[in-house]
């Protein structure tokens, strides 16, 4: 562009009317002072033009620009206000697909992104990086520089009212997805811990509060275990007497001592000898006990700060679960002697995690 006197001279090339066979506008950028990545230009086109409108298409270097395609848990919404409809979709991405850049929900007016808004996600921590999407509200009043909205307007307040309900549902869905993944991780670690503890109790039947584990044969064996199998010692006699008495007498119904559990509780049971133990991993509050038991049920508090710290790694998670379970099992054996119980726990943990050479 050049200026001669009071006249601006804008160079241009006049093309013949038939140089193309369809309608549209072609923009050619030449003599640029800096380079532009086509993908960056495409992102701006997606945000700044209504590419979803019918009979509208944008091409960059013979490449057609298409809307973003995100995969994840989709939450569409449509709601009405006195000023017009509010519609859109929120997508909860997987953890591997989440990115910290461009946080928030795109707010569009006539299919053009004006601004991204968090709508209360500021307090969600790193989980908000998994939430993407867009909301369309054509009635919103835009500021003169087209970079925001007039926030004191009744139209904007109406949008916030709708989005409060939408984001409430999004938060619940996100928590369910997080807990589902967390549940699978806890289930694997708990299964591994119980298998190791079973191995340790099999090697140390005298430490088991549930009775001796089944023996292959009553005529074989060494040490105390063999003696019990052969002679039916005093401990074994008591068990048989109780069983015979139970057959003759009508069992009394007892109200089970069960804690009220959340829907996210992880429960596993493993049998030791004639009985067994149930392990429950659930939320009992940060100020709640780390672990406690009722009869043969062991409750582990996943809200406890120490549990949260140890659960971040697979190895420490399994070890911590085993520590808590063996602690309660050792106390079940003889709750009147805590010192001896901790010695039993130490023995069980050693045999559970130290592999035989």
C-alpha positions as a printed NumPy array, in Angstrom:
array([[  0.   ,   0.   ,   0.   ],
       [  1.384,   3.445,  -0.967],
       [  0.253,   7.039,  -0.444],
       [  0.546,   9.68 ,  -3.131],
       [ -0.591,  13.077,  -1.882],
       [ -4.057,  12.64 ,  -0.402],
       [ -4.738,   9.427,  -2.307],
       [ -4.018,   5.918,  -1.056],
       [ -2.998,   3.482,  -3.773],
       [ -4.031,  -0.077,  -2.953],
       [ -2.516,  -2.539,  -5.451],
       [ -4.853,  -5.26 ,  -6.566],
       [ -5.357,  -7.603,  -9.452],
       [ -8.678,  -7.725, -11.257],
       [ -9.69 , -11.257, -12.111],
       [-12.026, -12.408, -14.822],
       [-15.591, -13.154, -13.778],
       [-15.288, -16.818, -14.691],
       [-12.022, -17.557, -12.883],
       [-13.893, -19.895, -10.515],
       [-17.06 , -21.897, -10.745],
       [-18.496, -21.285,  -7.265],
       [-19.218, -18.437,  -4.885],
       [-16.941, -17.492,  -2.006],
       [-14.074, -15.296,  -0.923],
       [-10.378, -16.071,  -1.311],
       [ -7.846, -14.426,   0.983],
       [ -4.142, -14.593,   0.028],
       [ -1.52 , -13.452,   2.539],
       [  1.806, -12.321,   1.054],
       [  4.779, -10.332,   2.285],
       [  4.265, -11.347,   5.912],
       [  6.748, -10.185,   8.547],
       [  6.442, -13.451,  10.534],
       [  5.611, -17.037,   9.813],
       [  2.352, -18.675,  10.831],
       [  1.72 , -22.337,  11.509],
       [ -1.315, -23.566,   9.54 ],
       [ -2.608, -25.374,  12.653],
       [ -2.585, -22.118,  14.641],
       [ -4.526, -20.371,  11.881],
       [ -6.954, -23.284,  11.813],
       [ -7.57 , -22.97 ,  15.566],
       [ -8.411, -19.274,  15.159],
       [-10.706, -20.047,  12.237],
       [-12.548, -22.681,  14.307],
       [-13.095, -20.215,  17.141],
       [-13.8  , -17.106,  15.083],
       [-16.001, -18.331,  12.245],
       [-19.322, -20.221,  12.172],
       [-17.917, -23.328,  10.47 ],
       [-20.891, -25.392,  11.668],
       [-23.332, -23.193,   9.747],
       [-24.971, -24.748,   6.665],
       [-23.518, -23.885,   3.257],
       [-20.407, -22.461,   4.888],
       [-16.924, -23.89 ,   4.504],
       [-13.389, -22.663,   5.079],
       [-10.32 , -24.088,   3.347],
       [ -6.669, -23.4  ,   4.187],
       [ -4.147, -24.425,   1.536],
       [ -6.77 , -26.733,  -0.005],
       [ -7.489, -28.281,   3.429],
       [-11.075, -28.02 ,   4.71 ],
       [-11.328, -26.781,   8.285],
       [-13.601, -28.975,  10.388],
       [-14.868, -28.558,  13.962],
       [-12.822, -30.073,  16.771],
       [-13.509, -33.707,  17.499],
       [-12.995, -34.654,  21.127],
       [-13.589, -38.101,  22.594],
       [-14.793, -38.648,  26.115],
       [-17.893, -38.651,  28.297],
       [-20.337, -36.266,  26.583],
       [-22.957, -34.222,  28.432],
       [-25.268, -32.319,  26.028],
       [-27.66 , -29.705,  27.378],
       [-30.474, -27.438,  26.215],
       [-32.291, -24.969,  28.461],
       [-34.468, -21.928,  27.991],
       [-34.237, -18.391,  29.362],
       [-36.462, -15.302,  28.933],
       [-33.943, -14.112,  26.323],
       [-33.509, -17.267,  24.28 ],
       [-32.192, -20.834,  24.409],
       [-28.88 , -21.943,  25.88 ],
       [-27.441, -25.059,  24.261],
       [-24.144, -26.836,  24.071],
       [-22.124, -29.824,  25.14 ],
       [-19.525, -30.531,  27.8  ],
       [-16.991, -33.326,  27.287],
       [-15.029, -34.972,  30.095],
       [-11.759, -36.142,  28.563],
       [ -9.617, -39.013,  29.749],
       [ -6.674, -38.12 ,  31.979],
       [ -4.212, -38.819,  29.173],
       [ -6.058, -36.476,  26.789],
       [ -6.415, -33.571,  29.235],
       [ -4.349, -30.443,  28.616],
       [ -3.727, -27.432,  30.824],
       [ -3.874, -24.985,  27.898],
       [ -7.106, -23.202,  26.943],
       [ -8.954, -24.095,  30.132],
       [-12.688, -23.572,  30.327],
       [-15.867, -23.77 ,  28.278],
       [-16.1  , -21.811,  25.023],
       [-18.965, -19.304,  25.116],
       [-20.227, -18.693,  21.587],
       [-22.508, -16.043,  20.161],
       [-23.834, -16.905,  16.706],
       [-21.313, -19.776,  16.553],
       [-18.332, -17.508,  17.161],
       [-16.269, -17.977,  20.333],
       [-16.139, -14.769,  22.342],
       [-14.523, -16.003,  25.545],
       [-13.74 , -19.065,  27.632],
       [-15.357, -19.282,  31.051],
       [-14.602, -21.655,  33.948],
       [-18.106, -21.462,  35.476],
       [-16.888, -22.352,  38.96 ],
       [-14.236, -24.917,  37.996],
       [-11.546, -22.812,  39.67 ],
       [-11.897, -24.966,  42.797],
       [-11.782, -28.334,  41.022],
       [ -8.006, -28.597,  40.976],
       [ -6.233, -30.369,  38.129],
       [ -9.446, -32.202,  37.21 ],
       [-10.757, -29.107,  35.427],
       [ -8.193, -29.726,  32.65 ],
       [-10.321, -32.733,  31.661],
       [-13.432, -30.598,  31.037],
       [-13.903, -29.054,  27.589],
       [-16.929, -27.982,  25.603],
       [-18.987, -25.093,  24.32 ],
       [-22.146, -23.195,  25.158],
       [-24.195, -21.253,  22.621],
       [-26.137, -18.184,  23.775],
       [-26.863, -15.827,  20.865],
       [-28.658, -13.313,  23.103],
       [-25.589, -12.327,  25.134],
       [-24.562,  -8.639,  24.877],
       [-20.912,  -8.354,  23.782],
       [-18.446,  -5.662,  24.792],
       [-17.29 ,  -3.185,  22.121],
       [-13.941,  -4.953,  21.653],
       [-15.736,  -8.309,  21.247],
       [-13.533,  -9.978,  23.869],
       [-16.132, -10.39 ,  26.613],
       [-19.682,  -9.879,  27.787],
       [-21.533,  -7.22 ,  29.736],
       [-21.571,  -9.179,  32.991],
       [-24.057,  -7.008,  34.863],
       [-26.694,  -7.571,  32.202],
       [-29.742,  -9.767,  32.936],
       [-28.844, -11.853,  29.882],
       [-25.467, -12.817,  31.333],
       [-27.029, -13.569,  34.721],
       [-29.516, -15.852,  32.986],
       [-26.632, -17.724,  31.337],
       [-24.899, -18.197,  34.698],
       [-28.094, -19.617,  36.194],
       [-28.297, -22.251,  33.463],
       [-24.588, -23.066,  33.629],
       [-24.689, -23.5  ,  37.41 ],
       [-27.039, -26.442,  36.918],
       [-25.023, -27.807,  34.002],
       [-21.705, -27.658,  35.865],
       [-23.263, -29.299,  38.916],
       [-24.137, -32.299,  36.748],
       [-20.686, -32.207,  35.141],
       [-18.98 , -32.266,  38.539],
       [-21.008, -35.278,  39.663],
       [-20.201, -37.141,  36.434],
       [-16.514, -36.292,  36.767],
       [-16.425, -37.547,  40.36 ],
       [-18.074, -40.812,  39.309],
       [-15.516, -41.339,  36.551],
       [-12.636, -40.584,  38.913],
       [-14.016, -42.914,  41.583],
       [-14.588, -45.665,  39.022],
       [-10.957, -45.567,  37.962],
       [ -9.806, -45.246,  41.553],
       [-12.001, -48.214,  42.483],
       [-10.302, -50.443,  39.926],
       [ -6.884, -49.456,  41.259],
       [ -7.917, -50.069,  44.88 ],
       [ -9.497, -53.409,  43.971],
       [ -6.276, -54.648,  42.351],
       [ -4.11 , -53.501,  45.268],
       [ -6.502, -55.01 ,  47.845],
       [ -6.583, -58.341,  46.008],
       [ -2.77 , -58.434,  45.89 ],
       [ -2.502, -57.581,  49.597],
       [ -4.972, -60.292,  50.625],
       [ -3.226, -62.926,  48.514],
       [  0.086, -62.09 ,  50.17 ],
       [ -1.481, -62.193,  53.641],
       [ -3.037, -65.585,  52.869],
       [  0.396, -66.901,  51.937],
       [  1.848, -65.549,  55.181],
       [ -0.949, -67.086,  57.308],
       [ -0.514, -70.417,  55.541],
       [  3.154, -70.34 ,  56.54 ],
       [  2.273, -69.285,  60.108],
       [ -0.977, -71.039,  61.094],
       [ -0.331, -70.291,  64.771],
       [ -0.757, -66.582,  64.009],
       [ -4.212, -67.007,  62.463],
       [ -7.224, -66.013,  64.575],
       [ -9.451, -67.973,  62.175],
       [ -8.136, -71.45 ,  62.97 ],
       [ -5.671, -73.638,  61.112],
       [ -5.81 , -73.644,  57.331],
       [ -6.891, -76.958,  55.734],
       [ -4.199, -79.641,  55.815],
       [ -3.506, -82.005,  52.971],
       [ -3.536, -85.054,  55.256],
       [ -4.054, -85.656,  58.969],
       [ -1.293, -88.263,  59.111],
       [  1.42 , -86.021,  57.684],
       [  3.06 , -82.895,  58.957],
       [  5.551, -81.702,  61.511],
       [  5.465, -79.511,  64.569],
       [  2.346, -78.154,  66.239],
       [  0.209, -78.294,  63.109],
       [  0.713, -82.038,  62.759],
       [ -0.006, -82.599,  66.431],
       [ -3.333, -80.786,  66.155],
       [ -4.246, -82.787,  63.082],
       [ -3.472, -86.126,  64.704],
       [ -4.721, -85.685,  68.225],
       [ -7.589, -83.22 ,  67.775],
       [ -6.249, -80.956,  70.49 ],
       [ -8.254, -78.768,  72.794],
       [ -8.69 , -75.906,  70.314],
       [-10.059, -78.269,  67.695],
       [-12.461, -79.93 ,  70.218],
       [-14.085, -76.578,  71.02 ],
       [-14.749, -75.866,  67.353],
       [-16.439, -79.238,  66.824],
       [-18.572, -78.849,  69.936],
       [-19.851, -75.474,  68.749],
       [-20.704, -76.891,  65.357],
       [-22.662, -79.797,  66.859],
       [-24.511, -77.454,  69.18 ],
       [-25.403, -75.182,  66.271],
       [-27.025, -78.094,  64.41 ],
       [-29.337, -78.918,  67.331],
       [-30.324, -75.43 ,  68.373],
       [-32.232, -73.009,  66.215],
       [-29.89 , -70.15 ,  65.361],
       [-30.785, -66.774,  66.771],
       [-31.042, -63.86 ,  64.42 ],
       [-28.495, -61.216,  65.201],
       [-28.507, -57.71 ,  63.899],
       [-25.344, -57.441,  61.83 ],
       [-22.841, -54.797,  62.792],
       [-22.341, -53.166,  59.429],
       [-21.238, -49.611,  58.838],
       [-23.248, -47.52 ,  56.431],
       [-21.178, -47.613,  53.244],
       [-21.035, -45.282,  50.275],
       [-21.758, -46.483,  46.708],
       [-17.987, -46.288,  46.043],
       [-17.023, -48.82 ,  48.716],
       [-14.629, -51.593,  47.632],
       [-15.349, -54.914,  49.377],
       [-13.323, -58.128,  49.156],
       [-13.495, -61.286,  51.218],
       [-10.941, -64.04 ,  51.587],
       [-11.422, -67.316,  53.455],
       [ -8.901, -68.524,  56.027],
       [ -9.612, -72.04 ,  57.296],
       [-13.192, -72.396,  58.526],
       [-13.907, -68.676,  58.421],
       [-12.404, -65.588,  56.828],
       [-12.222, -61.836,  56.796],
       [-13.998, -59.135,  54.813],
       [-12.082, -55.984,  53.908],
       [-13.896, -52.754,  53.105],
       [-12.167, -49.696,  51.655],
       [-14.478, -46.69 ,  51.91 ],
       [-14.694, -43.032,  52.886],
       [-14.923, -42.323,  56.614],
       [-13.626, -38.727,  56.639],
       [-10.146, -37.244,  57.001],
       [-10.559, -37.096,  60.786],
       [-11.803, -40.686,  60.969],
       [ -9.645, -43.632,  62.064],
       [ -7.139, -45.037,  59.61 ],
       [ -8.458, -48.578,  60.133],
       [-10.887, -50.332,  62.473],
       [-12.692, -53.661,  62.624],
       [-16.004, -55.134,  63.735],
       [-15.953, -58.896,  64.301],
       [-14.368, -60.26 ,  61.087],
       [-14.874, -57.141,  58.968],
       [-11.966, -54.717,  58.548],
       [-12.725, -51.137,  57.476],
       [-10.005, -49.033,  55.822],
       [-10.472, -45.276,  55.529],
       [ -9.549, -44.043,  52.043],
       [ -9.972, -40.411,  53.216],
       [ -7.17 , -40.683,  55.765],
       [ -4.184, -38.451,  54.794],
       [ -1.697, -41.31 ,  55.192],
       [ -3.772, -43.607,  52.972],
       [ -3.991, -40.878,  50.314],
       [ -0.222, -40.434,  50.35 ],
       [  0.582, -44.148,  50.135],
       [ -2.021, -44.846,  47.437],
       [ -0.252, -42.702,  44.838],
       [  2.127, -45.567,  43.968],
       [  1.228, -49.2  ,  43.312],
       [  3.914, -50.763,  45.533],
       [  3.338, -48.543,  48.563],
       [ -0.429, -48.847,  48.118],
       [ -0.362, -52.651,  48.384],
       [  2.101, -52.56 ,  51.286],
       [ -0.004, -50.035,  53.189],
       [ -3.175, -52.09 ,  52.721],
       [ -1.348, -55.185,  53.936],
       [ -0.038, -53.259,  56.951],
       [ -3.521, -52.187,  57.964],
       [ -5.107, -55.604,  57.412],
       [ -2.385, -57.538,  59.275],
       [ -2.627, -55.046,  62.145],
       [ -6.306, -55.871,  62.654],
       [ -5.775, -59.617,  62.14 ],
       [ -3.001, -59.609,  64.753],
       [ -5.256, -57.791,  67.215],
       [ -8.061, -60.304,  66.561],
       [ -5.713, -63.079,  67.725],
       [ -5.215, -61.526,  71.177],
       [ -6.542, -57.964,  71.66 ],
       [ -5.343, -57.931,  75.297],
       [ -1.649, -57.944,  74.347],
       [ -0.929, -55.217,  71.757],
       [  2.855, -55.7  ,  71.959],
       [  2.566, -59.341,  70.996],
       [  0.028, -58.423,  68.321],
       [  2.499, -56.049,  66.685],
       [  5.148, -58.763,  66.734],
       [  2.713, -61.078,  64.947],
       [  1.979, -58.328,  62.436],
       [  5.691, -57.857,  61.748],
       [  6.102, -61.583,  61.133],
       [  3.126, -61.706,  58.765],
       [  4.312, -58.684,  56.785],
       [  7.797, -60.116,  56.427],
       [  6.512, -63.435,  55.104],
       [  3.991, -61.672,  52.857],
       [  6.494, -59.462,  51.034],
       [  9.89 , -61.146,  51.28 ],
       [ 10.092, -63.661,  48.476],
       [ 11.517, -67.09 ,  49.226],
       [ 14.94 , -67.471,  47.687]])
